[in-house]
Each structure stands twice: as structure tokens, then as C-alpha cells.
């Protein structure tokens, strides 16, 4: 079977691809178990720590590997071919550290401390911003989680966050909270060991079950004054290249589905035919359709990542391309998995079959940022923007 080729371009990227392929092969043997039981892939994350992946996007100056966006996308797409939820969860951690390495919005000493913890102690970090009433942070809702200034200079924080991916293993939570008595919204860094932090196991999704994106409960959490990373300012959004880890993950799942279907078609020989179904014109058409969609979506994804890396002074002009790459990748991934299931037929609906897992998992991409309608409005706004 002709496999989908890697987009590795340099010797270092070949190493990333080789490492990620080995990990993905291992992860695929457990993916069904984690999905069916909705349990977090602890074994996978131990393997990721052992492979030295957690500091991939930390600048070399701070002890990391200093990988670019293209490298990051390559890693994510490859790992997701073995286990999508593991890749998506890892992507949040790596993406946050990449984004902070570029924008440097945290106090310097805090950034250096977190980098050191990740490099030396394999700590994990993720943000927890979503709330039931505010929805996605991209929608602009003000958090109902509240941070109150304490007389000792620190903060008392109360609230609840949902969609906390990596919840069972996080060492640091980045949360947004409304500052009591003001209109301000702050970003706070909370170590897991703080009293009052707990996880409530609420995650019961049909998709990405193994991310264990449970609720983070904050009850009278006493945080130091240094917990405040910054106060959010209302300004035009910056392009966030790191979010390409999302479409990379879902395209990886689509590749796994495509490979499953092609392998099936290559070997399945019903007694009603004198040959395997790979010779059936409609099957060949479906395979070709999958590969057309994959080729277009992947080339767009990798070309935008390459522009991000090679032309940093033009990143502000990439907001539309970044959003478009995500929209195209997710919708293509959904279409590809659908075609794969049509090739395999009713067998793909069996609870043990990987295609039904891929089908459920790619649907989640529609609800990761940016949503399709936000992208469409962004592109329309750009189209009608008048030059000053």
C-alpha cells in the first residue's frame, strides 16, 4: 500500500518524523482501549516524556529544542495517526509554550521557571478558560471565575472551568478570571498543588474521549501575587500560529482513516468478485477523492506553517491563512473519514473498528478554535477592508 508521504524537509525534521512515527505505532495499539473506556493515556504521556518531546517548542536559550511551527505541525500530524486524543492533548502543552516564547507576555522569572520545570522535570501545562455560560474564550464572554485581591497581596480565586484537556496529569493551569471590583480580566498561573484545586470527572463526550477534558474546580484557591501573569487588554487579535496544531492533529486522524480504508480495499476479496475490491471503479474513485482532499489540505497547512517560520515580520498578515488552513483541514478530515467508512462498509460501524473512533474524533475539530463561522466572517471582513 502506498502510504501518505511525510513532509519532513530537513535532517532535524526527519528525526522528528521518525521519532513521532515510532511513538504513533506504539500508541495505536492502545488507542481503542483508551477510547472505549474513556481513560486518560497515562502510558502514552510517560512515553512522550521519555522521548524528550515536552520541551520541543521551548527556545534553545531556555533549554528546549527550539522547534519551529513547521516542526510542531509535523510532530502533531504524525502522532495523531497513532492516537488523536494524545496528539491533541500534547498540542495544547507544546502550543502554549511556543506562543509564550514568541509573545513573551508573562513576567520573565515566571517564564524561565516554567521552562526549567518542563525541561528538567517534564512538567505539563495547559490553559483552562472555557466556562459553561461563557463558552469558548474566542467568543468574548467575561469569565464568571473571580479573583479577589487578598490583604496579603495575593489572590483568592473561585470558579469552575470546563474542557480542561490533560486534567489528570497537569502540573500547571493557566486560568482566566474576572478581577473583583474592576472590569479587568486576568490570566493566572496556578500550580496543581495549591489547596482548593480539584478535578471533577465530567467528561462524557462521544469524541476525543481520552483527552479527559474534565472540569477544573477552584474553591477558595489562595494564590500568590505572582500568580497574575497579566491583565488582558482589548485590542486586535494577534495571529496565533501555534493553533495549527489543531488541524495537524485532525489531518493525522484522517490519514489513519485513509490508510485503514486503502489497506482494506487492497486485501478484501468478496466471493462475488474475481478480485479484491481495489479493482472496483467506485472504490478507486473514493480512494482518489480522499487523496485529493488530503493533498490540498496538507499543502495548505504546511505552506502556512513554513511562511510563519521563514517570514516572522509578516506574521500579522497571516491571520486569514491560519484560519483558512484550520477550516479546510477539519472539513476535509471529516469528508475523508466518511469516504473511508463508505469503502469499508458496515464493518466500520463496529465498536471495535478504528474507523468509527476516527469518525467521532474528527467531529470535535469543528468546535476547536477558530469556529468556521468566525473564519468566514474574518475572510469577508478582509475582503471588504478598505485601505487607508
N, C-alpha and C positions, 0 to 999 in steps of 0.2 A: 504494500500500500504506500502511495506517495504521501508522506507527511507534509504538513504545512511548515514551510521553512522558517528558521529563526531570522530575525532582523539584526542580529549582532553584527557590528561593523569593525570593532577594534579587538585587539587581543584581550583587553580587560573585559569587554562585553562578552566575548566568547567564554571567558571564565565565569562570569555571572550566569550566563545561559546554561553552561554545563552544570554548575552548582545547583541552580534552580531546577533543572531537569531531573537531577538525581533526587532532590527533595520531593518534587512533584510525583515522581514514580513511587516513592515511599508513601506519600500522603494519600495517593489514590487507593491504596489497599485498605484504608480505614475510613474513607470519606462516607461511604454508605452507612457504616455503623454510627458515626457521629451525627449524621443527618436523621436517621431513623429514631435515635434516642435523644436527639436534641441536647447533646452534651458537648461541652467545650473541648476542642482538640489539644489537650494539655501536652500529649506526646509530640504533636507537631511543633508546638512552640518550644519545647525542650530541644528539638532537632534544629530549629531556627537559631536558637541561642548558641548551640554547639557549633553551628556553621558560621557564626560570626556575622549574621545578617542584620542584626538590630541597629548597628551603627553605620549602615550603608550610606545614609544621607546626611550624616553629621560631617561638617567640614574637616579636612585633614588637620587643620590648625588646632582643632579641639579633640583630636584623637580618632576621628572617624575615617571613613573611606572616601568621603567627598564625592560621592556619585552624583551625576547629573540627572536631569529628568528623563532623558532617553534610557539611561541605565535602569532607572527606577521602573519605568514602563515595561522594559524588557523582563525584569525580575518578576513583576506582578503578573504579566500575561502568562509567563511560563509556570509559575507556582499554581496559578488558578486552574491550569489544565489538570492538576492533580487533586486540588481541593479548593473550590471557590471561597467558602467562608474563611478558611485560613488565610488566603491571599487578601481578601477584603479587610480582615481584621488587622493583619500586618501592615497593610497600606495606610491605615489611619495613623499608626505609630510613626512609620517612616515619613509620611507626608507632613505631619506636624513638625517634625524636626527639620525637614527640608525647608518648609515655609518659614520657620523661625530663623534658620540660618541665612535666609535671603533678606527678610524684612527687619529682623532684629528689633522687635517691639518689646521684648522682656528686658528687665534690668540685667546688666552684663553678668553680675555674680550669680544670678539665678540660672541664666542660660548655661554658664560654664558648669554649674553644679549638676544640672540635669544631664548635660553631655557626658560628664565624668561618670555619673551613675549608670548611664546606658552603656558606655564603652567598657567600664571596669566591672560593673555588677549586673549587666544585662537587664536593667530595669525597663519597664514598659509604660508608655504614656498614651493617653487619648483624651479627647475633649468630650464633654457631656453638656450639650447646650439645649437639645430639644426638650420640650415640655408638652404635656397633653393639650393645654389651652393655647400655647403659642405656636405649636407646630414647628416646622423647620426654621432655624435661625435666619435662613435666606429670605423668609417672608417678612422679617422686620418686627415681629412681635416682641414686646418687652417681657423679660423673664419675671415669673412670679416668685422665683427663688430670690430671697432677700438677704443682703449682707448688712449687718448693723455694726456701726463703729463701737468698739468696746473702750472702756475708760483706760485700759492698759495700752491702748494704741493698736490693738489687734482687731479682729473681726469675729462676729458671731453670725453664722450662716445657717439658714433654714430653707428647705425646699426639696423638690423631687425632680429628677431628670429621667427621661426615658431614652431608649435607643442607645444605651451605653455599651457599645461593642467592646469586646475584650474584658468585660466586667469581672470575670472570675480571677484574672491574673494582673490587672492593672496595679502599678505602683504609684502612679500619679494621675490625678483627674484635673483637667482644666475645665472650670465651670464658669458660666456667665451668671451674674446676679445683679439685681437692681440694688443700688445703694440707698438705704433707707434715708428718707428726708430730702432726697435730691431726685433729679431726673436722670442721673447718671446710671450707666450700666458698666460694671467692671468685669474684667477677666481675672479669675483667681486660680492659683495653682495649689491643689490640696494633696498632700501625701496620704496614702491609704491608711496609715496607722493613726491618723487623727481620730480622737474619740467622737462618736456621733455619726461617723460614716458607715453606712451599711448598704448591702445589695439585696434587693427584693427580686426573687426569681419570677418575673412576669413574662418573659419572652416565650411566646407561643405562636410564632409566625410559621406560615407554610414555606417561606423562603429563607435562605441563609440561617437555618436553624442553629448551626454550630457556632455562630458568632456570639451566642448568648448575650444579646443586646438587652440586658435586664435593666431594671430601674435602679438608679443611684438615689439613695435616701440620705438627706442631710438634716440631722436633728441636733440643733444647738452645737454645731461644729465650731469649736474655738480655734481660729487660725491666727497666725502671727500677722503683723503688719506687712511683712514681706510677701504674704500670700497674694496681695494685689499685684498683678502683672502690669495692668494699665487700665485706664478708663477709655471705653470705646468712643470714637468720635464719628459724627455723621459727616461722611464725605463719600466721594465717588469710589465705588469698589475697585480694589486693585485686582489685576489678573492673578489667578491662583493656579499656577501650573501644576502644583502638586496634586490637584484634584483629578489629573489624568490617570491616577492610579485606579480610579473607579472604572472608566471604560476599558482600561487594560485588563482588569480582573474579569469583566464580563465577556470580553473577547476571548480570553483564555478559556472560559467555560464553553463558549461557542465552538472553539477549536476542538475541545474534548468531545463535544457532541458530534461535530462533523467527522472526526476520526472514528468514533464509535459506529456511525452510520455507514461510512465507507468500508470499514472492516467487515461489517455485517453483510453489506451488499456483495463484497468480494468473495465471501465464503458461503452465503446461504443459497442452497440449491434445492428448491421445492421439487417434488416429483412430477409436478405439472409442466416443468420446463426441462429442456435438454441441456441447460447451462445455469450457472449461478445468476442471480438477479442483476449482477453488474452489467449484463448484456441487454437488459430491458431498457428501451429508449426513455421511458418516463423516469426511471431511476437515474439514468445518466444525466438527464436534464436537471433533476433535483440536486444531484451532486454538483453539477456545474454551477447552478444557481447559488448554492452555499459558498462555493469558492469565489464567485464574482463578488458576493457581498463581503466576504472576509477580506479579499484583496483590497477593495475600496476602503473599507473601514480601517484596516490596519495601516495602509499607506497614509491615510489622513492623520491617524493618531501619531504615528512615528514621525511624520514630517513636521507636525506642530511641536512635538517634543524636541526635535532637532533644532528648529528655529528658536525655541526658548533657550536652549543651551548655547547656541552659537551667536545669537544676536541679543544679548541681555539688555542693551539700550533700547530695543524696540518691543520689549515685553508688554508695554501698555497698549500696544496696537493689536495684541493677540487675544483680547477678551472674546471676541466673536468666534475666532478659530478654536479656542479652547472649548467653548460651549458647544460649538457645532460638532467637534470631534466626539464629545460625550453623547450628544443626541444621536448621531449616526451610528456610533458603536453599539449603544444599548438597543436601538430598534433593529439593527442588523443582527445582533446576537439573538434577540427574540425570534426573528424570522428564520435564522439558521437552525436553531434548536427545533423549531416547528417542522422545517423541512426534514431534519434528521429523523424525527419521530414518524413522519409520513413514510420515509424509506423503510424503517424497521417495522412499522405497523403496530398492531395491538400489543405485541410483546413489550413495547416501550412504556406501556402503562403499568406494568407490573411494579409493585412496591420495591422490589429488589433491583430493578433495572436502573442504571445510571442516568438514562435519558429523562426519566420523569423527575429526577433530582435536578438535573440541569434546567429542565423546563421551569420548575418552580423558582430556582435560584436566579435565573436571568430576569425574571419579572421584577425582582427587587431593585434592579438598576433604574427603573422608571422613577423611583422615589428617592434616589440619591441625588444630591445637588450637582448641577442646576437642573430643575424640572424642565421638561420640554417646552411648556408654555412660557417660562421665563426666558429660555433661549430664543424662542421665536419672537418675543417682544423686543429682546435685545437686538436681534438682527434687523427687525423692522425699524427700530429707532436709529440704528446705524445707517440704514439705507436712506432715511429721510433727514438725517442730520445735515444742517446747512453749515458750510464752512464760514467761520467768522472773518 
